[in-house]
Amino acid sequence: MASKKNIVFFHPDLGIGGAERLIIDAAVGLQQLGHKVTIFTSHCDPTHCFDEARDGTLDVRVRGNTVIPSTFLGRFWILCAILRQLHLIFQITILSSELEQLNPDVFFLDQLSAGIPVLRLLKTNVRVLFYCHFPDKLLAKKGGFLKQLYRWPFDWLESWSTGCSDSIVVNSKFTRGIFKDTFPQLGDRVPGVVYPSVDTSNVKERASEPLWKGKKAILSINRFERKKDVGLAIRAFAGLSEDERSQSRLVIAGGYDPRNAENISYHSELESLAESLKLSHATVRTAPTALAVPANIAVMFLLSVPSAFKDTLLSAADLLVYTPRNEHFGIVPLEAMLAETPVLAANEGGPVETVVDGVTGWLRDVNDVEAWTKVMRHVLLNGSGTMGREGRKRAQGTFSKGQMAMTIDAEIAGLMKMTRRPLVSQLTLALALSSLIVAIVAFAIGLYRFL
């Protein structure tokens, strides 16, 4: 175990999502092990964040949120994110002594690595741990020549700045393989694997009654983003017979941010898909309205599901349908398994490391909609046998918060003992500055193009 350290987290936007859940759980777990933890973020809306970020459990400080917007004209997210992170760092180091007063031993960054070399230059004695959920360059949408020109300096900066960290960890073996292929210039770096976790300290019994009388619940929980392919759940549900659908309900719940244009447009697309398949649907935003949805509604959309009601949904659902393909990990299947709800997920990416096919759920090809329908039909007609109990055993044994915290703690202990990598040469600094200039030029070109 690492001796007690002052650990400072940097996370871009502490909203509601898998990455944010991991950061909260890691921070709470390390705090429970005796470390002092502080989280800096550029945005944290008390109405759209996890409880621990607002109820005093964690010391969360919002900085770097007054000059640069999160996007510009709905675009340029990565440029704005980097500038916001640099603004945050300068605010707590150059413009104030806030970071100095915390006397940090370790910086823990995730999602955005651009600030790592700056932090190392400003705080030469502080070790840096970077958690890679997934390479950003692979998450960015493809585009034409101007988009490639715009992205090139950011892709280069991501690779270089990630390499400036003292230690790198990833969320799954799958992501470790993707990391190796994406950053060949970091071939000498072998990231450790720190699985995200679920809270196994207060496991509740399964709900004894369905949430909607006479209906079994098929549940999908994901952010309203196209890459999550929630439409697959709707298409598979539509493949059931009319009688089978009348005895069930598809509940699509998840993160929905009214500031996010994609959340808004994708929700509309999913509504249109349901209509095209002649499935009645309704959209609700609170637990009371969700519970009051009429019996004739086949598909219910629940926007930004509250944490407590999310647990209720998972406990009462007969099946969790997890549709993303090549998901780097996916925390929701674990939450379902802990609630003794079997999981139907894609047979690729992170779920392969969490869901045991035929034991705790089913893994199916995302291109075979009929196979997903067959699993839904099987659960509706025959139940899931012992899969729920087996899922809970697996979640408790391998993916607990305590296990994750101890893994990170061990990583920190090793981090403090290793010989530090040299930061940069003058040439590298020149390249970094050149990249920033190219980014600004690309921004101007892109702005001209899109306006």
Beta strands, then each sheet from edge to edge (+ up, - down):
strand 1: 6-11
strand 2: 36-41
strand 3: 59-62
strand 4: 106-110
strand 5: 127-132
strand 6: 167-170
strand 7: 192-193
strand 8: 216-221
strand 9: 248-254
strand 10: 281-284
strand 11: 299-303
strand 12: 319-322
strand 13: 343-346
strand 14: 361-364
sheet 1: 3+ 2+ 1+ 4+ 5+ 6+ 7+
sheet 2: 10+ 11+ 9+ 8+ 12+ 13+ 14+
end
